[in-house]
Amino acid sequence: MASVSTHENQEKGPHLPPPSKQSLLFCPKSKLHIHRSEISKIIRECQEESFWKRALPFSLVSMLVTQGLVHQSYLAANPRFGSLPKVARTACLPVRNAKQ
């Protein structure tokens, strides 16, 4: 008896376009095409959530810590402006890093 090839009995998967014609947003697992507008909406939501839930609280806490260190004389206050330059510089660091 001749053996039957297993390749003939296997079900063929869905037809996929060649890699040169596939979009960068093509996902062969889900067979869905994700539109650019949906991706930009998701990225915008992630950036907004990152700002409100991570960068802003971290910035506020670091400002309070810096103000406390100046008040306890661990950091020297500016003779003209007091603790404002150090606190303002500290406040800008986490927000700047979150936007990159």
N, C-alpha and C positions, 0 to 999 in steps of 0.2 A: 504494500500500500504506500502510495506517495503521501508524504506529509503536506498538509495544507499550510501555506504561508500565513503567519500570524498578522502580517501587515495588511492583508486583504480583509481580515475579519475585524480589525480595529475601527472604531468609529472615527471619522475625521472631525477635527475640531472646527470651529468657525473659521471662515476664510478671512485672513488678515491681509491688509494691503502690504506691499513690500516696505521695508524700513525707510527707503528713500522718499516714499510718498506719504508716510505717516506724519501727522502733526505732532509737535512736541507735547501737546496736551492729550494725545491719544492714550488711553489706558486699556490694554488688551484684557485685563482681568474683569473689568466691569462693563466693557463694551459701551461705555458712555463717552460722549464728547463734552468736555467741560468748556463752556464759553469764557472768553477773556473777561467779560463783564462780571461773571460770577467770581472769578479768581480775584479780580481787583476789589470786589466787595468784601471777600473773605480777608484779604490782606489788610484792608482799611479797618475792618472790625477788630482784627488782631492787634493792630497798632494802637487803636483807641483803647482797647482793654488793657494792653500793656502799659499805656500811660497812666490810666486811672487806677489800676490795681497794683502796679509795681513801681513805676518811676516816681509818681507823685508822693506816695507814702514814704518811700525811701528818701526822697528829697527832703520832706518835712522832718523826718526823724534825724537826718544828718544835720539839718539846720539847728534843731534843738540841741543836739550833742555839741555842735560847734559853739553855740551860744553859751552852753553850760561850761565848756572848757575855757572860754574867754572870761566868763564870770568868776570861775574858780582860779583864775590867773595861770592856768596851764599854757594858754596861748596869750600872746601879748596883743592888746587892743591897739588900733591905730590911734595916734595922738589926736588927729583931727576928726576922723569919722567913727571912731569907736570900733565896735565889733561888726559893723555893717559890711565892709569889704570881704571879710572872711566868711560871713554867713551867706552873702550873695554868691560868692564863688562856690561855696559848698552846695548851694541850692541848684546851680546850673549843671554840675557834673552828672548826676544821674539822669536828668532829662535829656541832655545831649547824647549820652550813650544809648538811651532807649530808642532814639530816632535813627540810629545808624543801621 
